[in-house]
Amino acid sequence: MKSHLPSHNKTTPQKPAKAKAQLSADSKHRILEMLATNRFGTFFGVSQKVLDSVWQALTSPNGESITYISMEIGADLDVFHPVRNRLRHLEITEHPDETINRFLQMYLQGPLKIPNYSGGLGILAGDTLKSFADCKIPVAGISLLYRKGYFSQMVDSKIGQVAWASEWEPENTPGLYLLHDPESPTQPLTIEVPFHDFHGVRSVACAHLWLKMEINESLDFFVPEILLDYQTPQSPSWIQDAAQHLYDSSSEKVKATQRRLLGAGVIPVMEALGLTSRTIHLNEQHGVGVILYLITQSLQKKYGAQYEKKATDNDILTAAAEVAKRLVFTIHTPVKAGHDRFDISVYGELVNPFCRHILNLLALDEHNNSMYNFTAMAMRLNRTTNSVSRLHKEVTQKQFPEYADKITAITNGVHHLTWTSDAKAELYDTFPELHNWRRDPSVFAGAEALHRNNKFRTYFEQAWRTDTKILVEYVNRMLITHRNQRLATWIDPPNYLSYRSEGEVPLEHTTFTLGFARRFSTYKRADLIFEDLDRLTAMITENNWPVNFIYAGKAHPSDEPGQDLIRNVLAVQEELYLKSNGLAKLVFIPGYDMHLAKMMVAGSHAWLNSPKRPLEASGTSGMKAAMNGVPNVSIMDGWWVEGYHEGQTGWKFGYEGSVSSEHFSEQPSSLLYNEDSNSFYTVFPEMLRLFYDPSMHDQYIDKCIANLTLNCPIFNTHRMAAEYVARYELTLAPAVQREMEKFRKLYCSDPSF
Ligand SMILES: *Cc1c(COP(=O)(O)O)cnc(C)c1O
């Protein structure tokens, strides 16, 4: 038996007397309540009752649940981990029952990162599923398991980004379970997905299924994420290779194969587990291949085994229209690189001739008949298309005018419990005005009085100082480690400050700290504010205002312009430092991930976002900052058009005029570096003055609190989930329904819906 297939039946070995003595009868009982079993395995974290009731809802014949498909899910356990918190709270470190003890040790000591996300899309998926769990909406997520992750980033001062495979071990990661085959419980459950290889030969991809549980804080509901693992001995090696890295784009074939691994796996997963949801939500178009399966299924029902011969084109179109009623589609970006288009000869070869025929009817690109356009297909075949902010709705309607009528907006959010720092959470717990904020982020809307509450203002600043210290100390330790490693590795430390002499003081937490972290891609313009170093350093030196600029982010390994941006940021460090007489310190932190994101959004004094409008469809890191009361300084793009309240919550800069198709270009000459950086230089001194001038500092804190009262209640995934629930037309328990209505009353992303 494999070690990751836990069994109840093993005899319990002798345990040290110490552990027994330590464990109170109550804790012992409560931990037994955290173990549950069903046909597919034994799980830890929820009670049998909870497991049974969630599973029952997901497999009920009424289909009142959602299957949520995403190419990536970001839900690292080091940023949100209710089960471990509960164990810490119960002070349990060992347990006499062997099965429980194995889980326990895994939870307390196991690795807490699941590197199966690249950025905003994946984090949003994770945050969304967590809010569904909190709000008790029956949902199952489906994604892929990538054994080599996205990639690990190292950064060298001259080479720039160096990408490594991130090896990780699903087997040892707490909260992840390899599902058993109910017919033969020592074997993993395996699903088969029909494929054609690139020589027209039939082939089958075989996936094992992993279950990750997104469990809510009270441990009384969860959302299962089913992760397909195609690294199985039964899968052809080309499939196994294609399944290793998230967004492997080494060739069109690999890219196309990955899309099919997701889309074509959906229905086999649902059938294997008995999931019955009527509605399938596509988080981006990557999984749109599910449509092929649904259409053939429907034709098979009508015509039996001979359906390929009997079905006419008209039948196919009719079936497609029916299938479309089951689909909800969220489009996430106006940027072309985010839209899937594949050469017919590439994608067509992966599927059988009948599916190719379906694609020819439904997926041909209107401008190029030798391409399939999957974004357009997803746009065509659904009952609602959602963009991710109000401005993005306008943009999407301009990009897809033929579907303008059905495009609505649901502005993104973030999972407030995941992104609130420990210090801020403790603060929110302390004040009765914010009572119940963990379950109900709408309470922030009624907390206006906190503006005038001096105790709150003082405590807020204390908590913020704690967060800034954590960030600055992390950076300082990193700079020293890099310096010490300098001779030991072939990577040259990325940061200029690691080369400065030993005695020199690194960053200070009392210094104004500007944070910037996100994927490095052209339109996000990471280097925008360094366009004119003379101007930037002049405002710093004239007033003797020190500034820390803290940057992080990965560029996709095949995105050369994105990697240039990282090199550009590194390249200005020395000049910035010298021209500012050492007042401006720019640091790049390699290896951006959720943990770093949380530390940065909470510890910064302002959060910078400098994309080219309107290419940032939503952006979410700024919302994470808002959850911590940290003001944004941002281009009027994505969510900030809605989150900026006449200067109350932060600052805006740059072009904010109307948008039309001419603004959608990422051509270097169209990126408005000059205009938008100039605009930044006009607001930056005002920010620094409010921060540093003791007579104005109160105004700075006002902005922080305005983020809590105006933005926290809105830009969270509970509110977002409530808006999606309305699109799903889902019948829910009355108490859940009321809760959803409450969130919807607070905000409506799209008044025309
Ligand atoms: C939140 C987050 C993102 C997305 O940030 P944007 O502002 O939407 O670009 C990307 N990566 C990580 C690790 C994050 O936590």
The ligand as a Gaussian input file, in Angstrom:
#p B3LYP/6-31G(d) Opt

LIG

0 1
 C       -2.701000      38.821000      -6.245000
 C       -1.598000      38.184000      -6.956000
 C       -1.409000      38.405000      -8.318000
 C       -2.311000      39.292000      -9.118000
 O       -1.981000      40.641000      -8.955000
 P       -2.526000      41.735000      -9.975000
 O       -2.486000      42.994000      -9.262000
 O       -3.921000      41.348000     -10.317000
 O       -1.663000      41.702000     -11.164000
 C       -0.354000      37.779000      -8.948000
 N        0.483000      36.979000      -8.276000
 C        0.341000      36.740000      -6.959000
 C        1.298000      35.830000      -6.272000
 C       -0.698000      37.339000      -6.252000
 O       -0.846000      37.087000      -4.945000

